[in-house]
Amino acid sequence: MKNEYPKVSKIESIPELHRELGLPGPLHPLISLLDATNGQIDMSRLPGSYITGFYKVTFITHLGGKFRYGQGYYDFDEGNLIFTAPNQVVGSTKNYEGNKGYSLIVHPDFLQGYPLARKIKNYGFFSYAINEALHLSEQEKSTMLAIYGIIRDELNSRIDDFSHEVIISQIELLLNYAKRFYKRQFLTRQVITNDLLRQLEDLLDNYFNEEKPIVHGIPTVQYLAEKLNYTPNYLSDMLRSLTGLNAQQHIHQKLIERSKDLLSGTSLTISEVAYKLGFEHPQSFSRLFKIKTRISPVQFRTAFN
């Protein structure tokens, strides 16, 4: 039987990436800065989809097409930052001809011996989807261009212990700025973010109104993210910036809200309430309720009555 799924190629190293693109070998085997601002790098030479063995931060200075953003499209294109981590599948750029920019490619081994080797895994945007790219304002774009410029100059110099440290510090600076700019993006894109909160509330209400917890259990962050067309990390980070609560905490908040309604307005036992909300074990429900309210479900019902 013919395989229905296309084969996904894997590009393990930076020298291998250069060969795929028809470029000379990198100045350093563990880090490279690809300059595609002049259109001389043909990204369509890459496979339709492939898995990388390195981190990649792509700064698109010119957008040749439109990418989707949740249910809609990007509403401005001052510049975009797209992050991918090792072992992620990268999609083809063939549908977006005319894109220009820079790609910073960093192999994990380049970070070994520095705190960033561990810290880089805590930057959630490396697991965001392509439609969750960071949109830069003109001022933010200038900041990023300056950092890319410093890294380029260091790579074009003789790499020594000092330049290695300088590059590491610039990579960390770039990531910290990206973290700050993402928070700005969450707060300024009011049409999208306000709509997100309404959709999230409706989604959770419908889930409980239709008694899905009895069959499917407690709603998960993955479930919410798929329904809202975001990745789990992006959804949680956006919600945290808007409300101070991540997606899991929003689920817990809704569970407590619903449980209070059931405890105060019905004669269901504690076990029946837990079952109706999707808990496998009543003890798990009682534990969560006490953590969130500082009293047990029995104490709440007694105090209410």
N, C-alpha and C positions, 0 to 999 in steps of 0.2 A: 504494500500500500504506500502510495506516495505521501511523503511528509508534507502536511499542509502549512507548516510554520517555516518561515525563511530562517536560514542559518544566521546566527548572530556571531559576528567576528569578534575577536578580542585583540586589543592593542595594549600590550603589557608595558612597553618601555617608551621613553621619549625618543630615542634614536629610531625605534620602529615607526612612531608617528611621523617623524620627519621623512622617512623613506616612503611612507604611504602618500605623503603630500608632494613628493618629488623635490624635497629641500635638502641642502647640505646638512651634514651632521650637526647636532646642537653644540653650542660652546661649552656646555656642561651636561654630562649624561643624565643628571637628575633634575634639571630645571631648564625651562626654555620660555622665552617670550616671543610668541608669534605675532608679527606685525602684518595685519591684513588690511591696513588703511589705504594702501595703494592699489589694491585689487590684484596683486601679483600672486597671491596664494589661492589656489583653486581648491576650495573646501569640498567641492563635489567629487574629488578623487577618493574621499573617504567612503567606507561602506555605508549602505543605507541605514544600518544600525550596528552599533558595536559597543563592547564593554571596555572600559578603560582600566588601567592599572595605576592611575595617578589622579591627583586633584587638578581641576581645571576651572579657572575663573575667566569667563569670556566677557569682555567689555565691548558691546556693539555700539560703535559711534555713528553708524548710518544703518537704518533699518530698511531693508529692501522689500519687506513684506509685512503683514500684520499677524501677530501671534494672538491666540485666544487668551482671555483672562476670565476664568470661571465660566459664566454664561455669556460673557461678551468679549469685546476685543480691547486691546490696549488703547487708551484714550490720549496718550501722548507718547512721543518717541524722542525725548531729549537725549536718551541714552539708556542702555539696558545692561544690567549685570546678571549673568547666568552662572550658577555654581553647580559643579558635578564632582562627585567623590569617586574613589576607586570602587570598581565592581558595579557601577551603575551603567545601565544601558543608555547610550547617547543616541538620539534620533538624527536622522539625516538632515542636512541643511539645504538639500536640493530644491525644496519647495520655497526657499526664502533667498532666491538669488539676488545679489546686489548688496548683501550685508557686508559691512566693513567694521574693523575694530582690532582689538588685541585679545590674545588668549595667553594667559599665564598658566603654564603647565608645571606642576610640582609633583615629583615622585615622593611617596611617604619616606623613603630612605633619606631624602635631603633634610628632613626635619628631625631625624634621630639624634638624640643627645641634647635636644632643646625642649623646654616645657611645651612649646607649640605642638609637638608631636602628639601629646595627649590632649591638649586644649582644643585642637582643631576639630575633634570629634564632637565637641559641645556646640559648635555653630550649626544650629538647626537648618539654616537655609541651604546646606549642602544636600539635603533630602527634599527640597522643594521641587515641584514640577516646572517644566518649561514655561507654563502659563502663569507662573508665580514669580517671574523675574523681577528684579529690583529696577524701578524706573528712576533715573537720576535727573535732578534739576540741573540747570546750567552750572550753578556753583558747585554742586556735588560732583558733576562731571569733571570740572577743573581739578578738584581735590584728587579724584581717582587718577586722572591723567598725570598729575605730578608724581604720584606713587609709582605708577607704571614707568614713568621716565627715570626715576631713581633706580629701580630694579634693572631697567635696560642698560643704564650707564654702568652699573656694577658688573653686569654680565659681560659687557663689552670690554671691561678692564680685566686685568689678571685676577682670577679668583683665588683669594687667600683666606686665612681664618677670619680676618676683619671683614672682608666683603661678604663672607658667608653669614656672619652675624648681622651685618647691615641688611642683607636681603631678607633674612628671617624676621627681623624687626619690621621691615616694610610690609612683608606678607601679613604679619599680625596686625599692623596698623590698618591695612586695607580691609581685613576682616572685621575689625572693630568699627571702622567707619561704616561698613556695610550693615552691621548690626544696628547702628544708630540711624542710618538712612531708611532701613526697613521699618523701624518704629515710626519714623516720620511718615512713611508711605501708608502705614496702617491708619494713622490718625488723620491724614489729609484727604484720603480718598473716601469722603463721607458718603457719597451716593452708594458705593459698593459696600462699605462697612456697615452703614445703617441698615441696608437691605439684608446683609448677612445676619445681623442680630434678629431681625424679624423672621427670616427663613429658619434660623436655628430654633427659635421659640416655637414656631409652627410645626417644625419637624418633630420636636420632642413631644409636643402636645398631641399630635396625631398618633405618634407611636404608642403613647399610653392610652389614648382614647380608643384606639382600635385593639387594645389588649394584646399587642404584639409581645410584651414581655413574657406572657404565659407560655408562648411557643418558642420565642427566640431569645429570651433572657433579657438582661439589662442592655440598653443600647450602648454600643461601643463608640470610641472616637473614630475608628476606622469606618464604621457605618455612617456616622454623621459626615465625615470628610467625603466619602464617595457620593452621598446624596447631594452635597453642596458643591461638588466638583473642585475640591481642594485636596492637597495632601494633608495627612494628620498633623505633621509638624507646623505647616503653614497656618492651618486653621487654629491650632492651639496658640501659636505666637501672635496671630492677629487678635484673637479673643483676649489674650492676656494684656495686650496693649490697649484695647478698648475698655475692658471691664475689670482688669486685674485678676481675672480667673481664666485658667486654661480650659480646654474642651472637657477634660475629665471632671473638673470642678463644676462646670455647668451641668453636666449629667447628674452629679451628686446633688447639686442644688435643686434640680427638678425632682429627683427621687425624694428628697426631704419634703419638698412642697407637696407632692402627691401623697406621701405617706401621712402627713399631717391632716390632709383632707379625709383620708380613709379612716384614720384613728379617731377623728373628731366627728365624722359624719356618718359612720357605718358601725355595725356591731360585729364586723369581721374580727377574728382573733388575730393576734400578732403574727402567727404562722401564716394565716390566710392573706394578711396584708403583704407579708414578705413574698409569698408565692405570686400574688397579683402584680407585684412590682418587678418580678423576674429574678429574685434571689433563689438560689438552690437551697440555701440553709437559712432558717430564721435567725440563727446566731449572727450570721454575717450582716443581716439587716439591722439587728439590734445594736451591733457594734458600730456600724456606720452612723446610725441615728444618734447614738450617744456621743460620738466624736463630734458631730456637727452641731448638736443642740445642747450637749452637756447634761442631758437627762435621758433616761431610757424611754422606749415607746410606752411602757406601762405607766411610768410616772407622768408622761405627757397626757395620756388619756385620762388619768386620774385627776390631774390638775385642771384639765379642760372641763371635765364634767363637774 
